[in-house]
Amino acid sequence: MNAQARTIPARARTLAVQLAALFTTDQEIVVALNDAHRRLAAANDRLWTDPFLDPPMIHEQIRRAFRAHQQASEQRRQLAVDVGELSAALTDALTAAGHTLKQARSANVHQLAAGTWQPATHNDDQ
């Protein structure tokens, strides 16, 4: 059976939907990281450039921004573990269905989730 005739296994499609959702979550975490970084830099700049500001208040802003950054970083680390596990399972599901390892690893998650993925032909897979 050639690669074009194979269907997308239901398990692979389910995993792809889960991965696509995790990618959306990652985008949200990146926004939180960027916001925390921006707040941290702004508070630090105020601390050093405006001698009339209340230093304890600025230190508290820095502490809160740093904590938000740490929390978002930890969320992203945990998300990376989940993405890795789902990616491995997706690769296994696709190779079990007869796709090559290269096809499985390069599969577009959003196309898989939508059921429109077409694997590369064996000529393209070398």
N, C-alpha and C positions, 0 to 999 in steps of 0.2 A: 504494500500500500504506500503510495507516495505521500509526502508531507502535506500537500495541498488537500488531499482527500480526508485526512484525519480531522476529527472534530475536536473541539476543545472539551476536555473532560470537565464534568460538573465540579469536581473537587478543585481543579485548577482555577475555574472561574470564580468559585467561592473565595479561594485564597487571594485571587487578584482583586476582588471587591474589598476584602479586608485590608490589603496592602494599599489600595488607592485611598481608603479612609485614613490609614496611618500617615500617608503623604500629606493629606489635608491637615491632620493634626500637627505634623512637623512644621508646616507653613505657619500655623497659629503660634507654635512655640518660638519660631524664629522672630515673629513680630514681637512677642513678649521679651525675648532676649535683646532685640534692638531697642525696645522702649526702655528696658532696665539700663542698658548701656548708655543711652542718651541721658537718662535721669542722673546716672552716676557721674558722667562727665560734666553735666551742667552744674550739679551740686559741688563737685570738686573745683570747677572753675570759679564759682561764686566764693568758695572758701578762700581762695588765693587772690582774688581780684577786688573784692569789696570788703574793706576792713570794718565797715559799719554794720555788717550783718551779724546776727547772733551765731557765733561759732557752734554752740551746742545744737542749735536747730539745724544747721548745715550738716553737722556730723550725723545727726539722726536721719536726715535725708539720704546721706551717703550710705548709712547702715541699711536702710530700707531698700534702696536701689540695689545694693550689693546682695542682699538676701533674695530679692526677686530674681536677680541674675543667677544666683546659685540654684534656686528652685527650678527655674526654667532649664538650666543646664542639666540638672539631674533628670528632669522629665524627658529631655531629649536623649540622654544616655539610655534611659529605660526604653524609650521608643526605638532606639537603634537595635537593642536586643530583640524586641518584638519583630522589627522589620527583618532582621537577619534570620530569625526562626521561620517566619512566614515565607521568606524568599527561598530558603532551603527546601521547605515543604513544596512550594510551587515548582521548583526545579525538579524535585523528585516526581511530582504528579505528571509533569509534562514528559519527562524521560520515560516514565512507566507507560505512558500512552504511545511511545514510539518516536518521540521527537529527539533530536540530538541534544547533547549537553549544550552546545553552542546556541542552538535555537532556543532552548529552555532559558538559558541565562540572559539572552538578549530580548526575550519576549517583552512587549510593551504591556505593562500592567493595565493601563486604561483601556487598551484595545481588547485585552483578555476579558476584563470585567464587562465590557460591552458586547462581547461575543463576536468581535470583528477581526480578531488577530489572525494574520496569515503568516505562518513561519517562512523563513527564508528557504529557498529551494536548496537541494543538496549541492548544486553548483555554486551557490552563493555562500554555502556553509563551510567552505574550506579555509 
